[in-house]
Amino acid sequence: MIVKPRPASTVVLMDECSRVYMTKRPNTMKFFGGYYVFPGGAVEESDYWEGPEILKTVQEGESIPSAHYIAAARELFEEVGVLLCQTKDGKPAVLKDTAVLEYRRLMVNGELTFLQMIKQEGLKFHMRSLTPFGHLITPEVSKIRFDTRFFLAHLPTGQTPAPDENEVGEACWLSPVEALAAFQEEKILLAPPTVLALKTIYDYLNGGPLHMPQLQGDELFNYKLQLKSE
């Protein structure tokens, strides 16, 4: 029986030096343990929100459900403590470290949702803080499947990532070319979607379009093999 893919979001976080933030999944994890990935995860029920008091959409006719944007921002906050929100006057929101830790604990334990936190702090989440650039669906042969939207986000002023030790084994800033070179030299493990995302960002930084090829199944797997053989 074909497994229905779960909606999911992934965030490529970039700093002012055009480096991307990569996190290594703990080796003990059954799903891609030891692999370097970008923050992200499945869309949760609490991510479905249409209330205008805390959510600002990109534009009318947006084809990507807002839940994907909210899930991306939530996962980024839960996993590495980076908050993509603004104050009422439009400035980047910066919470105290103690508040960030407590909110992340409450969210992971299911005692508070991301959107409840935003409302409690009197903040706004603007979908424009995330730029969509890709869409991949796990092949039908897989037992675990995701319908994933990829986003690019810039590190907000005044914030520094602080990985969750339960979800992240190691973390580092790498330029896309450094990450791809480390993969080719077999110094780090990358899944095909991560390789494709890195190559897309690399091409974008070198004048190309910010658009990930929508490869699926064997196409995506063969893309990985071709890149490793260059």
VENRAPE-V183863 format. One record per pair of residues at least 6 apart in sequence whose C-alpha atoms are under 6 Angstrom apart, sorted by the first residue. I is the first residue (numbers start at 1). J is the second residue. D is the distance in whole Angstrom. If there is no record, write none. Layout:
I_J_D, I_J_D
This chain:
5_145_4, 5_146_4, 5_147_5, 6_146_5, 6_147_6, 7_42_6, 7_43_5, 7_146_6, 7_147_5, 7_148_6, 8_41_5, 8_42_4, 8_43_5, 8_147_6, 8_148_5, 9_40_5, 9_41_6, 9_68_6, 9_72_5, 9_148_5, 9_149_5, 9_150_6, 10_39_6, 10_40_4, 10_72_6, 10_150_5, 11_39_6, 11_40_6, 11_151_5, 11_152_6, 12_38_6, 12_152_5, 13_20_5, 13_21_5, 13_153_5, 13_154_6, 14_20_4, 14_154_5, 14_155_6, 15_154_6, 15_155_5, 19_173_6, 19_174_5, 19_175_4, 20_173_5, 20_174_5, 20_175_6, 21_172_6, 21_173_5, 22_37_6, 22_38_5, 22_171_6, 22_172_6, 23_36_5, 23_37_5, 23_170_6, 23_171_4, 24_35_6, 24_36_4, 24_168_6, 24_169_5, 24_170_5, 24_171_6, 25_33_5, 25_34_5, 25_35_6, 25_168_5, 25_169_5, 26_33_6, 26_34_6, 26_168_6, 26_169_5, 27_33_4, 27_34_4, 35_189_5, 35_190_6, 36_190_6, 39_76_6, 40_75_5, 43_71_5, 47_67_5, 47_70_6, 47_71_6, 48_67_5, 54_124_5, 55_124_6, 55_125_5, 56_126_5, 57_127_5, 58_127_6, 58_128_5, 74_114_6, 76_82_6, 77_83_5, 78_104_5, 79_163_6, 79_164_5, 80_161_5, 80_162_5, 80_163_4, 80_164_6, 81_161_6, 81_162_6, 82_161_6, 85_93_5, 85_124_6, 85_125_5, 86_92_5, 86_93_5, 86_123_6, 86_124_5, 87_93_5, 87_123_5, 106_112_5, 107_113_6, 130_151_6, 130_152_6, 130_153_5, 131_151_5, 131_152_5, 132_150_6, 132_151_4, 133_150_6, 133_151_6, 133_210_6, 133_211_5, 133_212_6, 134_149_6, 134_150_5, 134_212_5, 135_148_6, 135_149_5, 136_148_5, 137_146_6, 137_147_4, 138_145_5, 138_146_5, 139_217_5, 176_198_6, 176_202_6, 182_188_6, 184_228_5, 192_224_6, 200_212_6, 204_210_5
